[in-house]
Amino acid sequence: MEDVNVPAGPGAPGGLRIPAGELIEQFSHASGPGGQGVNTTDSRVQLSLDLATTTALNETQRRRALERLAARLTGTVLTISASEHRSQRRNRSAARQRLAVVLREAIAPPAIRRPTKPTLGSLRRRAEQQRRRSEVKRNRRRPGLD
């Protein structure tokens, strides 16, 4: 089993390397294609990583990952499954790639929204739209006694 490398990105400028010893792999029968061999091979892979104890993350990254992945965690353990390929080797590779993508997205810092002012044209269009709407509603009123 080899280490998982997470490419550099926001939140991890140098990338991450998750040691293979921290990963737990479990294999089971996969449903789907495979012919006669589907019942005899354990090609489905479940890859688990305990985010609370991994040495790959610093405290900021750990806090972000635990917060953002809370719905996907069992305690503090993140589990990724792969069963789309017939071979166990390809499913192991797919699970590792998926783990890298999920972690990279989870540890990215939140996007900063910079407030902007509406343009002069958009203010004018909005005012004109309000005037038109007001006129439509005024025309729906019951006629006066005059």
Summary of the structure (lengths in Angstrom):
residues: 146
radius of gyration: 27.0
end to end distance: 90.6
largest distance: 91.4
contacts: 349
relative contact order: 0.15
helix: 42%
strand: 20%
